[in-house]
Structure formats: structure tokens, C-alpha cells
Amino acid sequence: MAWIYLLLASLLEIAWTFSLKFMDVKKFRLIHWQTFFSRKENWIVMAPFAGYVLFGVGNVIFFSMAMKQIPASTALAIWMGVALIGVKLVEIAFFKEPYNLSQFFFLLLIIIGIVGLKRGA
């Protein structure tokens, strides 16, 4: 079950990362709180902030649950590796970020390291 918690923590870390990407503090400061519930654009501005909190808290909860059964160094390396690979793949698939073949080679090296750590744990 710890490995499922670790995977969930990694997925939440990916979501948390993209909530940061979409946060706009300038727009947040311009919200008129008296009319917050009546304006749709206020909800759009708040969504990344809500994601930041929810994904961040969920990430910490699942990661701490995983570390109760997985050594901390192994859990951290796998959590960060899966999150890194996930962020890169989301950038390529959804945000059309440029990439080259050498990046996939290095992502493969991360995967090899993750598999090696899992086999040792």
C-alpha cells in the first residue's frame, strides 16, 4: 500500500507544480472580496490557489504515509523522479513544450534508477 501512497503523492506533486504555473498573484490582489461570489472571474483566479493548497496538503499526507514503510531516501528519490518525469510529459503533451531525443534518454536513466531503488527496498 505504501507504493500506492507514493505514486499518489507523486501525482499530487505534478498537479501542485502546475497550480504554481497558473497562479497569478497580481490578479489575486485585484479581487474585490465584497463581490467575490458574484463574479465568475474571481473563481478562475482562485482555482490555482485552491489547487496549490489541496494538492500540496494531499501530497504531504500521502508522502508521509508512504515513508512509514519505505526508507526515506528511497521514497524521496522515487517521489521526485516520478514527479519530474510526469511534469516533463505533461509539458510536452499539453503545453507543447519543445523537446529533443536526448531528454528522453535522461528520463529513461531516471526510470532505471527508480526501478533499481524499488528493487532494493
FIDOSE-171562 format. One line per field, with one value per atom (N, C-alpha, C): residue in one letter; atom name; x, y, z. Coordinates in steps of 0.02 Angstrom, whole numbers, plus 50000, padded with zeros to 5 digits. Example, Ala and Ser with C-alpha at 12.3 -4.5 7.8 and 13.67 -1.06 7.14 Angstrom:
<nodes>
rest = [A;A;A;S;S;S] .
atom = [N;CA;C;N;CA;C] .
x = [50660;50615;50660;50642;50684;50645] .
y = [49716;49775;49835;49888;49947;50002] .
z = [50390;50390;50390;50354;50357;50394] .
</nodes>
This chain:
<nodes>
rest = [M;M;M;A;A;A;W;W;W;I;I;I;Y;Y;Y;L;L;L;L;L;L;L;L;L;A;A;A;S;S;S;L;L;L;L;L;L;E;E;E;I;I;I;A;A;A;W;W;W;T;T;T;F;F;F;S;S;S;L;L;L;K;K;K;F;F;F;M;M;M;D;D;D;V;V;V;K;K;K;K;K;K;F;F;F;R;R;R;L;L;L;I;I;I;H;H;H;W;W;W;Q;Q;Q;T;T;T;F;F;F;F;F;F;S;S;S;R;R;R;K;K;K;E;E;E;N;N;N;W;W;W;I;I;I;V;V;V;M;M;M;A;A;A;P;P;P;F;F;F;A;A;A;G;G;G;Y;Y;Y;V;V;V;L;L;L;F;F;F;G;G;G;V;V;V;G;G;G;N;N;N;V;V;V;I;I;I;F;F;F;F;F;F;S;S;S;M;M;M;A;A;A;M;M;M;K;K;K;Q;Q;Q;I;I;I;P;P;P;A;A;A;S;S;S;T;T;T;A;A;A;L;L;L;A;A;A;I;I;I;W;W;W;M;M;M;G;G;G;V;V;V;A;A;A;L;L;L;I;I;I;G;G;G;V;V;V;K;K;K;L;L;L;V;V;V;E;E;E;I;I;I;A;A;A;F;F;F;F;F;F;K;K;K;E;E;E;P;P;P;Y;Y;Y;N;N;N;L;L;L;S;S;S;Q;Q;Q;F;F;F;F;F;F;F;F;F;L;L;L;L;L;L;L;L;L;I;I;I;I;I;I;I;I;I;G;G;G;I;I;I;V;V;V;G;G;G;L;L;L;K;K;K;R;R;R;G;G;G;A;A;A] .
atom = [N;CA;C;N;CA;C;N;CA;C;N;CA;C;N;CA;C;N;CA;C;N;CA;C;N;CA;C;N;CA;C;N;CA;C;N;CA;C;N;CA;C;N;CA;C;N;CA;C;N;CA;C;N;CA;C;N;CA;C;N;CA;C;N;CA;C;N;CA;C;N;CA;C;N;CA;C;N;CA;C;N;CA;C;N;CA;C;N;CA;C;N;CA;C;N;CA;C;N;CA;C;N;CA;C;N;CA;C;N;CA;C;N;CA;C;N;CA;C;N;CA;C;N;CA;C;N;CA;C;N;CA;C;N;CA;C;N;CA;C;N;CA;C;N;CA;C;N;CA;C;N;CA;C;N;CA;C;N;CA;C;N;CA;C;N;CA;C;N;CA;C;N;CA;C;N;CA;C;N;CA;C;N;CA;C;N;CA;C;N;CA;C;N;CA;C;N;CA;C;N;CA;C;N;CA;C;N;CA;C;N;CA;C;N;CA;C;N;CA;C;N;CA;C;N;CA;C;N;CA;C;N;CA;C;N;CA;C;N;CA;C;N;CA;C;N;CA;C;N;CA;C;N;CA;C;N;CA;C;N;CA;C;N;CA;C;N;CA;C;N;CA;C;N;CA;C;N;CA;C;N;CA;C;N;CA;C;N;CA;C;N;CA;C;N;CA;C;N;CA;C;N;CA;C;N;CA;C;N;CA;C;N;CA;C;N;CA;C;N;CA;C;N;CA;C;N;CA;C;N;CA;C;N;CA;C;N;CA;C;N;CA;C;N;CA;C;N;CA;C;N;CA;C;N;CA;C;N;CA;C;N;CA;C;N;CA;C;N;CA;C;N;CA;C;N;CA;C;N;CA;C;N;CA;C;N;CA;C;N;CA;C;N;CA;C;N;CA;C;N;CA;C;N;CA;C;N;CA;C;N;CA;C;N;CA;C;N;CA;C;N;CA;C] .
x = [50041;50000;50043;50103;50147;50167;50175;50195;50138;50076;50019;50017;50030;50032;50087;50144;50199;50181;50148;50126;50075;50027;49978;50012;50061;50098;50133;50162;50196;50147;50089;50039;50014;50006;49985;50040;50102;50159;50158;50142;50136;50081;50023;49967;49985;50019;50040;50087;50133;50180;50143;50092;50056;50008;49986;49947;49991;50055;50101;50109;50111;50120;50063;50003;49945;49925;49960;49945;49964;49921;49934;49920;49973;49966;49939;49958;49932;49856;49829;49756;49724;49758;49731;49723;49772;49769;49713;49693;49641;49570;49563;49496;49461;49399;49356;49317;49338;49311;49237;49212;49141;49097;49123;49084;49113;49151;49186;49139;49084;49040;48999;48994;48952;48991;49056;49096;49133;49120;49150;49226;49252;49324;49362;49329;49360;49373;49327;49336;49393;49399;49453;49521;49525;49587;49603;49552;49562;49578;49559;49568;49640;49690;49759;49781;49756;49773;49742;49681;49648;49685;49705;49744;49810;49842;49906;49898;49845;49834;49813;49763;49737;49789;49820;49870;49931;49950;50008;49995;49937;49920;49913;49879;49871;49939;49982;50049;50086;50086;50121;50091;50026;49993;50012;50004;50020;50095;50136;50208;50229;50200;50217;50191;50134;50108;50153;50179;50224;50290;50315;50379;50377;50319;50314;50336;50333;50352;50410;50427;50481;50537;50599;50654;50650;50664;50656;50695;50757;50798;50768;50744;50713;50647;50606;50542;50553;50601;50613;50637;50683;50709;50655;50615;50561;50507;50487;50437;50458;50519;50544;50554;50579;50589;50524;50474;50409;50378;50384;50356;50392;50458;50496;50477;50473;50453;50382;50337;50268;50262;50298;50296;50321;50375;50403;50353;50321;50274;50211;50188;50130;50149;50208;50230;50231;50256;50260;50190;50149;50084;50032;50030;49976;49998;50061;50084;50129;50137;50176;50246;50277;50345;50393;50444;50492;50532;50553;50592;50638;50687;50731;50743;50770;50779;50824;50873;50919;50882;50830;50791;50758;50734;50703;50754;50815;50869;50880;50883;50895;50834;50774;50715;50718;50742;50750;50800;50853;50901;50868;50824;50788;50744;50709;50666;50708;50766;50810;50830;50845;50863;50804;50744;50684;50674;50678;50669;50722;50784;50837;50826;50801;50786;50728;50678;50620;50640;50683;50706;50747;50782;50823;50784;50724;50685;50644] .
y = [49940;50000;50063;50058;50116;50141;50094;50113;50150;50133;50169;50240;50246;50312;50355;50323;50360;50382;50340;50359;50416;50411;50465;50531;50527;50587;50617;50575;50600;50633;50603;50633;50699;50703;50766;50819;50797;50843;50872;50831;50856;50908;50893;50940;51004;50997;51054;51099;51069;51107;51149;51120;51158;51209;51198;51250;51312;51302;51358;51394;51356;51386;51433;51417;51457;51510;51512;51562;51632;51680;51749;51794;51810;51848;51918;51947;52014;52014;51964;51960;51944;51903;51887;51950;51994;52056;52102;52095;52139;52115;52057;52031;52078;52095;52134;52083;52075;52022;52031;52093;52104;52073;52070;52042;51975;51942;51881;51828;51814;51760;51777;51839;51858;51864;51859;51868;51803;51777;51714;51718;51775;51780;51774;51790;51780;51707;51665;51592;51565;51592;51571;51590;51649;51671;51628;51609;51571;51497;51470;51398;51375;51409;51386;51391;51441;51447;51390;51372;51316;51251;51243;51184;51181;51237;51241;51213;51233;51210;51136;51118;51050;50999;51013;50966;50963;51020;51021;50981;50991;50955;50880;50863;50792;50759;50795;50771;50755;50800;50790;50731;50726;50672;50604;50596;50532;50516;50567;50555;50533;50564;50543;50473;50455;50387;50336;50353;50307;50298;50352;50348;50308;50291;50249;50177;50157;50089;50086;50142;50144;50188;50167;50209;50279;50329;50399;50415;50392;50408;50377;50316;50283;50318;50333;50366;50434;50472;50539;50535;50490;50484;50463;50415;50391;50444;50476;50529;50585;50607;50663;50641;50580;50556;50549;50519;50511;50580;50626;50693;50729;50723;50755;50729;50663;50633;50654;50654;50673;50745;50790;50861;50868;50835;50840;50814;50757;50728;50772;50802;50847;50909;50935;50993;50978;50920;50900;50888;50850;50830;50886;50926;50976;51047;51063;51131;51139;51085;51085;51115;51099;51121;51085;51119;51085;51033;50982;50929;50899;50862;50826;50756;50714;50644;50633;50675;50665;50672;50713;50719;50653;50617;50552;50501;50507;50464;50475;50538;50553;50536;50543;50520;50445;50409;50337;50319;50358;50346;50355;50405;50414;50354;50329;50270;50210;50201;50146;50152;50213;50225;50210;50229;50216;50141;50105;50032;50001;50024;49998;50011;50070;50086;50043;50034;49994;49921;49895;49825;49817;49871;49868;49879;49907;49923;49865] .
z = [50000;50000;50000;50030;50033;49964;49917;49849;49814;49829;49801;49830;49896;49926;49894;49880;49850;49779;49741;49674;49678;49724;49733;49752;49796;49816;49755;49713;49653;49605;49596;49552;49579;49645;49675;49670;49672;49663;49592;49543;49474;49470;49498;49497;49535;49591;49631;49590;49553;49512;49461;49429;49379;49409;49471;49504;49515;49529;49536;49469;49415;49349;49332;49355;49337;49389;49445;49496;49470;49483;49463;49524;49559;49621;49607;49551;49534;49528;49494;49487;49554;49594;49661;49703;49700;49738;49714;49652;49624;49638;49670;49684;49733;49716;49761;49802;49865;49907;49923;49920;49934;49879;49819;49762;49739;49782;49761;49732;49765;49745;49682;49665;49608;49542;49545;49484;49467;49408;49385;49381;49359;49351;49417;49473;49538;49552;49532;49543;49499;49439;49394;49423;49453;49484;49545;49583;49645;49634;49577;49565;49575;49545;49557;49630;49665;49736;49776;49760;49793;49777;49714;49694;49730;49738;49775;49845;49879;49948;49948;49909;49910;49886;49830;49804;49850;49878;49924;49987;50017;50078;50063;50010;49991;49978;49944;49929;49994;50041;50105;50143;50144;50181;50152;50086;50055;50058;50050;50054;50124;50175;50243;50258;50231;50241;50207;50148;50112;50151;50180;50214;50279;50302;50361;50346;50282;50263;50214;50182;50133;50162;50155;50180;50150;50190;50169;50105;50100;50041;49978;49984;49927;49908;49958;49945;49912;49938;49911;49838;49824;49756;49707;49727;49683;49674;49729;49727;49680;49688;49647;49574;49564;49496;49458;49490;49457;49443;49491;49481;49424;49421;49368;49300;49294;49230;49212;49261;49249;49226;49258;49238;49167;49150;49082;49030;49045;48998;48990;49044;49040;49000;49011;48971;48897;48880;48809;48781;48817;48791;48789;48842;48847;48833;48846;48837;48777;48740;48677;48686;48742;48754;48707;48683;48639;48678;48643;48674;48621;48645;48598;48624;48583;48599;48659;48668;48724;48791;48794;48855;48873;48824;48837;48861;48837;48861;48936;48956;49027;49070;49043;49079;49089;49038;49043;49098;49104;49159;49227;49233;49296;49310;49259;49267;49289;49258;49277;49351;49372;49442;49489;49469;49509;49517;49462;49464;49509;49502;49545;49618;49635;49705;49731;49690;49712;49724;49681;49690;49754;49772;49832;49897;49890;49951;49975] .
</nodes>
